[in-house]
Amino acid sequence: MSKISVDQDFCQAHGRCYARFPELFDADDEGRALTLDGGLVPDNIDAGEVVAVCPEAAITSA
């Protein structure tokens, strides 16, 4: 199982991450992404796809 995180300094609130992966993300009051469930990515989701959805490269995977 992979883990993702969002760098709030780079997040520009495009919303692509929570639109594409609502099971992994929510948004704060300003529309910036927040990870759900501690950022854990289930095995049935490719963490590389999650990272690639962000145009600002604010999402990283470990």
N, C-alpha and C positions, 0 to 999 in steps of 0.2 A: 504494500500500500504506500503510495506516494503522499507527500505533504506539500501544499502550496501556501504561499503567503503573498500579501499585497503590500507594496511599498506606497504608503499614503502620499509621499512627496512626489511620486510620479503619476499617480492615478488622476485622470482628468475627467472622471465621471461620464465616460462615453456610454456605459451601460451594456456593452457587448457581453461581458462576462456573465452578469446575472440574467441577461436575456437568453443566452445560450446554455448556461449551466445554473439554473435556479436552485438546484439541489446543493450547490457548492457556495453560492454567494448571495448576499443581501446588500442593501445600500444604506449608507448613513443619511443623515438629514440633508447633506449637500450632494448626494448622489454618488459618492465614492464607494467603491466596493469594500465589503467586509466578508471575510471567509466564515463559513458555517462549520460546525463540528470540528473546530480546531484546525481547519485546513486540510483534513484528511480526505484524500481522493480515493473513492472505491476502485477496486481492481477492474471493474467493467468500464471505467472511463480512462482514456489516455491522458495522462498529465501533460504531455507535450501539446495536445490539442487545446487544453485549458490555457496553457502559457501563451500559445500562438494567437488566441482570440483577442488579446490586449494590444491595441495599436501603440501604446505608450511603453510597453515592456515593463509594466508595473507588477505583473504577476510572475513569480518565480517558483520553481519546484525543487524539492530536495529529496 
